[in-house]
Amino acid sequence: MRSPFKVALPIFISTIKYNTNPTDVQKHETFYEITLVYDGYSATAPVYFEPQDQTISLPLLINGKANYKSGYYNLYNYEFFFTIVNEAIRTTFINHWVKFNSVVPKLPRIRDCRSTH
């Protein structure tokens, strides 16, 4: 499958956290975090990167550092970045909800970030 992004310049390249022995989830953990504070309680969630270009495979981390040369961590529009940020906001909201209520709300994902538009 040919990538629709090969001729476009990325507007943003997500910075992935350094980790010498990452799990699959940690390979997508960025330096960005969302913190919500309410009634003296704070909840923080990391922003997890999701690739916009589905034609590129996840590159190996080299000595704990992300390999940015493949283009895997490139984003081509701001809407896509804000969608993954909104997922972190959703996670912090759920953490608050659990703290002040005993039942976890059934919130849908903001949007499936794996679409390419």
N, C-alpha and C positions, 0 to 999 in steps of 0.2 A: 504494500500500500504506500503510495506516495504522500508525503506530508504536505498539507496545504500551507505550512509556515516556512518552508525552505527559502523562499524569496523575501520574507519579511524580517525586519530587524526587531529583536525583542525590546520591549519597553521597560522590562524589569527582569532581573535575575535573582531568584530567591537565595538567601544565604542560609545554608544548612549548618546546624550545630556540629561542632567537632566531637567525634566519638570514635575511640579506637576499636571498639567491639560492638557495633550497633546491631540492634534487632531490625527487622524489616520496617517497623513503624518508626524507629529512631532515624532511619535513613531519610525520612521525610520531615523530620522535626526542624523547623526554622528557628532563628534567633528571636522571632517576634512572638510576643505573648499578649494576651488580653486579660485584664484584671477588672472584675466588677466588685464594688464594695457596697454593702447594704447593712445597715443596723449593726455596724461594728464587725461584720463578718466579710472576709474577702475570699474570692475564688479566682484562681488563675488557671488559664489553659494555654498551651502553646498553639501556635498556628502551624498546622501540618500542610506541607506542600503536596499538591496534586498536579501532575503534569498536564499541561494543556495540549501538547503535541503527543498523541498516543502512538506515533510511529517510532519513537525512540525508546529503547529499553533503559531501565535503571542502571546507571554506570556504577562500577565498584568504587567504594571509598578508598582513597589512597592514603595510608598512614593516618586514618581517622578523618581525612578531609574530603569534602565532596569534589568530584571531578566535573567541572563546569564546561569543559571543552565540547562535550557531546551535544549540548543544547537542551538536555533533558530538563534542566531547571529554569529554562527561559519561559517568560510569560509574554504574550503578545497583545493583551489589552488589560486595562485596569479593572474592568468588570469581573474578570476571572479571578484576579487577586482578591477583590473585595468579597467574592463568594467564599473563598477559603477562610478569610478573616471572619466572615459571618458564622461559619461553622464553629470557630473558637468561641465566639460570643454565645452561640447556642449552648456549647458545653458548659461555659461558666454560668449561664442562666439555669441549666439543669442542676449544677452543683449547689447553687443558691436554693433552688426549689426543694431539693432533698434536705438541706439543712433546716429549712423552716417548715417543711411539710414532710410527712413520712412516706409519701408516694411519689415515684418518679413520673413526671408527665410524659405522655407519648407525643413528642414533638417530631414532625417530619423534618428531614434534612432540608436545608435552605433551597438547595438545587443540586442535582447531580453534577458535580464538578467535572466529571469526565466527558461531558459534551464539549464540542469544539467550537461553539459559537459564542 
